[in-house]
Amino acid sequence: MKSTISNHAQGTLEWKQDRAGRATGSRAKDILAAIKSGEAAARRDYRIQLGLERLTGMPADDFFVSKEMMWGTEQEPFARMAYEEKTGLIVQECGFICLTDFMAGCSVDGFIEFEGRKGVWEAKCPKSSTHLGYLEADRLPPEHAPQILHNLWATDAEFADFVSFDPRMPEHLQLFIHRVERDEKAIADYEAEVVDFLSGVDEMVLRLMRKAA
């Protein structure tokens, strides 16, 4: 997948502008939202948001930051250190990845390499009850599966390590790691969904531009 990398710090205006108008991993679940007939509200709202961003050149996402989100951001460096100590792998941080052939991109938490294979590192630092749920289920949390799929698609990575970290837990329960291997069929199906979704954005923007003319 051809791409360019922007190294603007996450959360800055420049980073938000890098993402504007592009389908991103954090909203992959909205791209995949479906109902029995018609267009799901989440998918429609995201399509309208991206169209608005393309027309105005400005990010439309409000980027609300809750206490839980702020906690997660503060704890991510410690999650990275705990993962590196546990696995012996080094996490390489990366800026926003802009795809060349698609109006899409992603902000991965990092890249890793294992036995010559490229992997994506995705970390969450949720509230303790959520972390405990991840430990008990011992699988990729379904709510994060679309983001992992998007990031594997966008980066051509061969696998992803999903990580949950909570320093408030007993030491042996602080770190949860689940590896997801690349599934070419799932990747191809997802790309088809993205292409269809982005076509809808393109058509909407074109209609509105013609009205202006």
GIDAZI-V67063 format. One record per helix or strand. SS is the DSSP state (@ for helix, = for strand). FROM is the first residue (numbers start at 1). LEN is the number of residues. Records with the same first field share a line. If there is no record, write none. Layout:
SS = FROM-LEN / FROM-LEN
//
This chain:
= = 3-4 / 23-1 / 92-1 / 96-4 / 104-3 / 110-5 / 117-8 / 159-7 / 175-7
@ = 13-7 / 25-7 / 41-16 / 67-21 / 128-10 / 142-14 / 171-3 / 184-29
//
